[in-house]
Structure formats: structure tokens, C-alpha cells
Amino acid sequence: MNKIVPDKFQEKADITYEHLFRAIYRPVVNLAKELEQTLGRERVFKIVKDASEKSSVEMVKRQVEESPFRSFDEFKEYWKELLKTPFWTHTSTLAIKEDEPDRFKFHVTECLWAKTFEELGAPEIGYLMCCQPDYATARVYHPKICMTRTKTLMQGDKYCDPTYVWKE
């Protein structure tokens, strides 16, 4: 009988971020397109939007339960550090545009999610899966935080402009 050695599942794979994203999202896009044929575009898009939002909110809730943000400064510092990590530096290019006591804005000029979904011919699905949930997760980080955005690479703009505001 073969023994499964759990440590082998922890080994790093020699794969690019681009190949990883395609491997993850291609089957999702294919499934959504197949479901569109049966259920219709509007219904499938609502399902994708709702499921993605629910999943993102649950992920942020777990994170916040472990380490809640007590102030907007803590939230901003979290994002500043997160955006320096290898995952984020390899999947996006961005610059902080505003860092005020009650406002934090950055521009994303390159995004592997947008690139991947564009190449798969499904930027609308990408928006619903990867961009739309940002509005709901902002409130989960802290009830006083809201996010606005007027542009997204996923929708064909030259950059994304997420802006987080602390509302008293």
C-alpha cells in the first residue's frame, strides 16, 4: 500500500504566476460559459457575482477575526505591507496616489487577473469574480471603511483606482 507523505503537498511548484492563473481560471471560465448556454447569461453572472462575493467576504471575516483593525491607520499599514509581498509584486503593478487620515487610494496599472481574463475572453466574468467583491470586503475589514472605484483594467480602463474612505 502506498503511503501518502503530507510534506510533499507543501513543496513549491516550479510554475509562473501566469501559468498558475490560467490553470485556476480557465476551468472556471469554461464552466461559466457552458452554464450560460443552459441558464442564460444574466442568471450565471448573478450566481458568479454572489458566490465570489460570499467567498471573498468569508475569507476577509476569518482574517479580521484573527487580527481586527482598530483604526484606519492599521488598515492602511496592512495594505502597504501586503502590496510589497512577492505575491502582489508578481501579480500587479501599483502606486499609492493618496494617503490621508481618512482616505487611501492607489492606481493599479498592471493586473494579472485582468490580463488572464482578457486572454480567456471573459473580462466580464473576471470583473464579477475578482473586482466586484472588493466593495463588500471593504465593509468587512471595518464597518467605517467603504470603497469606491471609477476605473478597472478588467473593464478596459488604463488603470484601476480603488479608494478606501474611513467614514465617521
Phi and psi in degrees as GROMACS dihedral restraints (atoms count N, CA, C in turn):
[ dihedral_restraints ]
;  ai    aj    ak    al  type     phi  dphi    fc
    3     4     5     6     1   -77.9    20    10
    4     5     6     7     1   134.9    20    10
    6     7     8     9     1   -93.9    20    10
    7     8     9    10     1   135.9    20    10
    9    10    11    12     1   -90.0    20    10
   10    11    12    13     1   125.7    20    10
   12    13    14    15     1   -99.8    20    10
   13    14    15    16     1   106.6    20    10
   15    16    17    18     1   -56.0    20    10
   16    17    18    19     1   -32.8    20    10
   18    19    20    21     1   -59.9    20    10
   19    20    21    22     1   -28.8    20    10
   21    22    23    24     1   -63.9    20    10
   22    23    24    25     1   -26.7    20    10
   24    25    26    27     1   -73.4    20    10
   25    26    27    28     1   -14.5    20    10
   27    28    29    30     1   -93.0    20    10
   28    29    30    31     1    -5.6    20    10
   30    31    32    33     1   -69.3    20    10
   31    32    33    34     1   149.5    20    10
   33    34    35    36     1   -78.2    20    10
   34    35    36    37     1   141.7    20    10
   36    37    38    39     1   -95.3    20    10
   37    38    39    40     1   147.2    20    10
   39    40    41    42     1   -93.6    20    10
   40    41    42    43     1    84.6    20    10
   42    43    44    45     1  -144.7    20    10
   43    44    45    46     1   144.7    20    10
   45    46    47    48     1   -78.2    20    10
   46    47    48    49     1   159.2    20    10
   48    49    50    51     1   -60.1    20    10
   49    50    51    52     1   -38.5    20    10
   51    52    53    54     1   -61.2    20    10
   52    53    54    55     1   -46.9    20    10
   54    55    56    57     1   -66.0    20    10
   55    56    57    58     1   -38.3    20    10
   57    58    59    60     1   -61.8    20    10
   58    59    60    61     1   -47.5    20    10
   60    61    62    63     1   -62.0    20    10
   61    62    63    64     1   -43.5    20    10
   63    64    65    66     1   -61.7    20    10
   64    65    66    67     1   -42.0    20    10
   66    67    68    69     1   -63.9    20    10
   67    68    69    70     1   -36.3    20    10
   69    70    71    72     1   -75.2    20    10
   70    71    72    73     1   -48.5    20    10
   72    73    74    75     1   -89.4    20    10
   73    74    75    76     1   -24.6    20    10
   75    76    77    78     1   -56.9    20    10
   76    77    78    79     1   -49.5    20    10
   78    79    80    81     1   -62.9    20    10
   79    80    81    82     1   -33.9    20    10
   81    82    83    84     1   -65.8    20    10
   82    83    84    85     1   -45.3    20    10
   84    85    86    87     1   -63.4    20    10
   85    86    87    88     1   -44.7    20    10
   87    88    89    90     1   -60.2    20    10
   88    89    90    91     1   -42.9    20    10
   90    91    92    93     1   -62.8    20    10
   91    92    93    94     1   -46.2    20    10
   93    94    95    96     1   -60.6    20    10
   94    95    96    97     1   -41.4    20    10
   96    97    98    99     1   -67.0    20    10
   97    98    99   100     1   -37.7    20    10
   99   100   101   102     1   -66.0    20    10
  100   101   102   103     1   -43.1    20    10
  102   103   104   105     1   -64.7    20    10
  103   104   105   106     1   -32.5    20    10
  105   106   107   108     1   -56.8    20    10
  106   107   108   109     1   -37.8    20    10
  108   109   110   111     1   -63.1    20    10
  109   110   111   112     1   -32.6    20    10
  111   112   113   114     1   -94.2    20    10
  112   113   114   115     1   -45.9    20    10
  114   115   116   117     1   -98.4    20    10
  115   116   117   118     1   -17.1    20    10
  117   118   119   120     1    93.1    20    10
  118   119   120   121     1   149.8    20    10
  120   121   122   123     1   -59.4    20    10
  121   122   123   124     1   -48.6    20    10
  123   124   125   126     1   -59.9    20    10
  124   125   126   127     1   -45.1    20    10
  126   127   128   129     1   -66.8    20    10
  127   128   129   130     1   -43.5    20    10
  129   130   131   132     1   -64.6    20    10
  130   131   132   133     1   -42.7    20    10
  132   133   134   135     1   -62.9    20    10
  133   134   135   136     1   -38.0    20    10
  135   136   137   138     1   -65.3    20    10
  136   137   138   139     1   -42.2    20    10
  138   139   140   141     1   -62.6    20    10
  139   140   141   142     1   -46.4    20    10
  141   142   143   144     1   -61.6    20    10
  142   143   144   145     1   -46.2    20    10
  144   145   146   147     1   -60.4    20    10
  145   146   147   148     1   -50.7    20    10
  147   148   149   150     1   -64.4    20    10
  148   149   150   151     1   -43.5    20    10
  150   151   152   153     1   -66.4    20    10
  151   152   153   154     1   -40.8    20    10
  153   154   155   156     1   -67.5    20    10
  154   155   156   157     1   -41.9    20    10
  156   157   158   159     1   -63.5    20    10
  157   158   159   160     1   -45.4    20    10
  159   160   161   162     1   -60.3    20    10
  160   161   162   163     1   -46.3    20    10
  162   163   164   165     1   -62.1    20    10
  163   164   165   166     1   -45.0    20    10
  165   166   167   168     1   -64.9    20    10
  166   167   168   169     1   -42.9    20    10
  168   169   170   171     1   -62.8    20    10
  169   170   171   172     1   -43.7    20    10
  171   172   173   174     1   -62.1    20    10
  172   173   174   175     1   -40.4    20    10
  174   175   176   177     1   -63.4    20    10
  175   176   177   178     1   -45.9    20    10
  177   178   179   180     1   -68.5    20    10
  178   179   180   181     1   -36.6    20    10
  180   181   182   183     1   -59.4    20    10
  181   182   183   184     1   -44.8    20    10
  183   184   185   186     1   -60.9    20    10
  184   185   186   187     1   -42.1    20    10
  186   187   188   189     1   -64.6    20    10
  187   188   189   190     1   -45.6    20    10
  189   190   191   192     1   -70.2    20    10
  190   191   192   193     1   -33.0    20    10
  192   193   194   195     1   -61.4    20    10
  193   194   195   196     1   -38.0    20    10
  195   196   197   198     1   -73.7    20    10
  196   197   198   199     1   -34.9    20    10
  198   199   200   201     1  -151.2    20    10
  199   200   201   202     1    81.6    20    10
  201   202   203   204     1   -69.4    20    10
  202   203   204   205     1   151.6    20    10
  204   205   206   207     1   -88.7    20    10
  205   206   207   208     1   125.8    20    10
  207   208   209   210     1   -96.3    20    10
  208   209   210   211     1   -13.0    20    10
  210   211   212   213     1  -152.4    20    10
  211   212   213   214     1   166.4    20    10
  213   214   215   216     1   -68.5    20    10
  214   215   216   217     1   -33.8    20    10
  216   217   218   219     1   -60.1    20    10
  217   218   219   220     1   -41.7    20    10
  219   220   221   222     1   -62.1    20    10
  220   221   222   223     1   -42.1    20    10
  222   223   224   225     1   -61.5    20    10
  223   224   225   226     1   -47.4    20    10
  225   226   227   228     1   -63.2    20    10
  226   227   228   229     1   -42.7    20    10
  228   229   230   231     1   -63.7    20    10
  229   230   231   232     1   -39.0    20    10
  231   232   233   234     1   -56.7    20    10
  232   233   234   235     1   -50.1    20    10
  234   235   236   237     1   -65.2    20    10
  235   236   237   238     1   -40.6    20    10
  237   238   239   240     1   -60.4    20    10
  238   239   240   241     1   -41.7    20    10
  240   241   242   243     1   -72.7    20    10
  241   242   243   244     1   -42.5    20    10
  243   244   245   246     1   -59.5    20    10
  244   245   246   247     1   -42.3    20    10
  246   247   248   249     1   -70.1    20    10
  247   248   249   250     1    -9.6    20    10
  249   250   251   252     1   -92.8    20    10
  250   251   252   253     1    -8.6    20    10
  252   253   254   255     1   -71.0    20    10
  253   254   255   256     1   154.8    20    10
  255   256   257   258     1   -54.3    20    10
  256   257   258   259     1   -39.3    20    10
  258   259   260   261     1   -57.6    20    10
  259   260   261   262     1   -50.4    20    10
  261   262   263   264     1   -71.9    20    10
  262   263   264   265     1   -35.9    20    10
  264   265   266   267     1   -71.5    20    10
  265   266   267   268     1   -21.2    20    10
  267   268   269   270     1   -93.7    20    10
  268   269   270   271     1    -9.1    20    10
  270   271   272   273     1  -117.5    20    10
  271   272   273   274     1    -4.9    20    10
  273   274   275   276     1  -158.9    20    10
  274   275   276   277     1   162.2    20    10
  276   277   278   279     1  -127.4    20    10
  277   278   279   280     1   127.3    20    10
  279   280   281   282     1  -150.6    20    10
  280   281   282   283     1   164.5    20    10
  282   283   284   285     1  -140.5    20    10
  283   284   285   286     1   137.0    20    10
  285   286   287   288     1   -73.9    20    10
  286   287   288   289     1   128.3    20    10
  288   289   290   291     1  -104.5    20    10
  289   290   291   292     1   -30.7    20    10
  291   292   293   294     1  -142.7    20    10
  292   293   294   295     1   136.0    20    10
  294   295   296   297     1  -141.6    20    10
  295   296   297   298     1    83.1    20    10
  297   298   299   300     1  -110.1    20    10
  298   299   300   301     1   167.6    20    10
  300   301   302   303     1   -56.0    20    10
  301   302   303   304     1   -31.4    20    10
  303   304   305   306     1  -123.9    20    10
  304   305   306   307     1    14.9    20    10
  306   307   308   309     1  -150.3    20    10
  307   308   309   310     1   134.8    20    10
  309   310   311   312     1  -139.6    20    10
  310   311   312   313     1   119.1    20    10
  312   313   314   315     1  -134.4    20    10
  313   314   315   316     1   140.4    20    10
  315   316   317   318     1  -139.1    20    10
  316   317   318   319     1   159.5    20    10
  318   319   320   321     1  -112.0    20    10
  319   320   321   322     1   130.4    20    10
  321   322   323   324     1  -104.2    20    10
  322   323   324   325     1   118.9    20    10
  324   325   326   327     1  -104.3    20    10
  325   326   327   328     1   -15.8    20    10
  327   328   329   330     1  -138.4    20    10
  328   329   330   331     1   138.5    20    10
  330   331   332   333     1  -148.6    20    10
  331   332   333   334     1   118.9    20    10
  333   334   335   336     1   -67.3    20    10
  334   335   336   337     1   -27.9    20    10
  336   337   338   339     1   -64.3    20    10
  337   338   339   340     1   -49.1    20    10
  339   340   341   342     1   -62.4    20    10
  340   341   342   343     1   -43.1    20    10
  342   343   344   345     1   -61.4    20    10
  343   344   345   346     1   -44.9    20    10
  345   346   347   348     1   -63.8    20    10
  346   347   348   349     1   -49.6    20    10
  348   349   350   351     1   -67.9    20    10
  349   350   351   352     1   -32.7    20    10
  351   352   353   354     1   -63.5    20    10
  352   353   354   355     1   -46.4    20    10
  354   355   356   357     1   -63.4    20    10
  355   356   357   358     1   -30.9    20    10
  357   358   359   360     1   -84.2    20    10
  358   359   360   361     1    -0.5    20    10
  360   361   362   363     1    70.3    20    10
  361   362   363   364     1    30.3    20    10
  363   364   365   366     1  -142.2    20    10
  364   365   366   367     1    52.0    20    10
  366   367   368   369     1   -64.1    20    10
  367   368   369   370     1   -27.0    20    10
  369   370   371   372     1   -65.9    20    10
  370   371   372   373     1   -40.5    20    10
  372   373   374   375     1   -68.2    20    10
  373   374   375   376     1   -41.0    20    10
  375   376   377   378     1   -59.1    20    10
  376   377   378   379     1   -41.9    20    10
  378   379   380   381     1   -61.0    20    10
  379   380   381   382     1   -46.1    20    10
  381   382   383   384     1   -65.2    20    10
  382   383   384   385     1   -35.2    20    10
  384   385   386   387     1   -82.0    20    10
  385   386   387   388     1   -39.6    20    10
  387   388   389   390     1  -111.5    20    10
  388   389   390   391     1   -27.1    20    10
  390   391   392   393     1  -103.3    20    10
  391   392   393   394     1   -49.4    20    10
  393   394   395   396     1   -54.9    20    10
  394   395   396   397     1   -40.9    20    10
  396   397   398   399     1   -61.6    20    10
  397   398   399   400     1   -18.1    20    10
  399   400   401   402     1   -57.6    20    10
  400   401   402   403     1   -33.7    20    10
  402   403   404   405     1   -64.4    20    10
  403   404   405   406     1   -44.9    20    10
  405   406   407   408     1   -71.8    20    10
  406   407   408   409     1   -37.8    20    10
  408   409   410   411     1   -70.0    20    10
  409   410   411   412     1   -28.6    20    10
  411   412   413   414     1   -56.9    20    10
  412   413   414   415     1   -43.9    20    10
  414   415   416   417     1   -68.8    20    10
  415   416   417   418     1   -26.5    20    10
  417   418   419   420     1   -76.6    20    10
  418   419   420   421     1   -34.4    20    10
  420   421   422   423     1   -56.1    20    10
  421   422   423   424     1   -43.3    20    10
  423   424   425   426     1  -167.5    20    10
  424   425   426   427     1   138.3    20    10
  426   427   428   429     1   -60.6    20    10
  427   428   429   430     1   -20.4    20    10
  429   430   431   432     1   -88.8    20    10
  430   431   432   433     1    -1.1    20    10
  432   433   434   435     1   -99.9    20    10
  433   434   435   436     1   131.9    20    10
  435   436   437   438     1  -131.0    20    10
  436   437   438   439     1   154.4    20    10
  438   439   440   441     1  -120.9    20    10
  439   440   441   442     1   140.9    20    10
  441   442   443   444     1  -125.7    20    10
  442   443   444   445     1   159.6    20    10
  444   445   446   447     1  -158.8    20    10
  445   446   447   448     1   134.0    20    10
  447   448   449   450     1  -109.2    20    10
  448   449   450   451     1   -14.3    20    10
  450   451   452   453     1  -140.3    20    10
  451   452   453   454     1   146.3    20    10
  453   454   455   456     1  -142.0    20    10
  454   455   456   457     1   142.3    20    10
  456   457   458   459     1   -60.2    20    10
  457   458   459   460     1   -37.0    20    10
  459   460   461   462     1   -60.1    20    10
  460   461   462   463     1   -28.5    20    10
  462   463   464   465     1  -100.4    20    10
  463   464   465   466     1    14.4    20    10
  465   466   467   468     1    95.0    20    10
  466   467   468   469     1     1.7    20    10
  468   469   470   471     1   -76.4    20    10
  469   470   471   472     1   168.5    20    10
  471   472   473   474     1   -78.0    20    10
  472   473   474   475     1   -17.2    20    10
  474   475   476   477     1  -160.9    20    10
  475   476   477   478     1   166.0    20    10
  477   478   479   480     1  -102.4    20    10
  478   479   480   481     1   147.5    20    10
  480   481   482   483     1  -131.9    20    10
  481   482   483   484     1    59.4    20    10
  483   484   485   486     1   -62.3    20    10
  484   485   486   487     1   134.9    20    10
  486   487   488   489     1  -129.6    20    10
  487   488   489   490     1   121.3    20    10
  489   490   491   492     1  -102.3    20    10
  490   491   492   493     1   131.6    20    10
  492   493   494   495     1  -125.3    20    10
  493   494   495   496     1   137.5    20    10
  495   496   497   498     1   -95.7    20    10
  496   497   498   499     1   115.7    20    10
  498   499   500   501     1  -105.6    20    10
  499   500   501   502     1   122.0    20    10
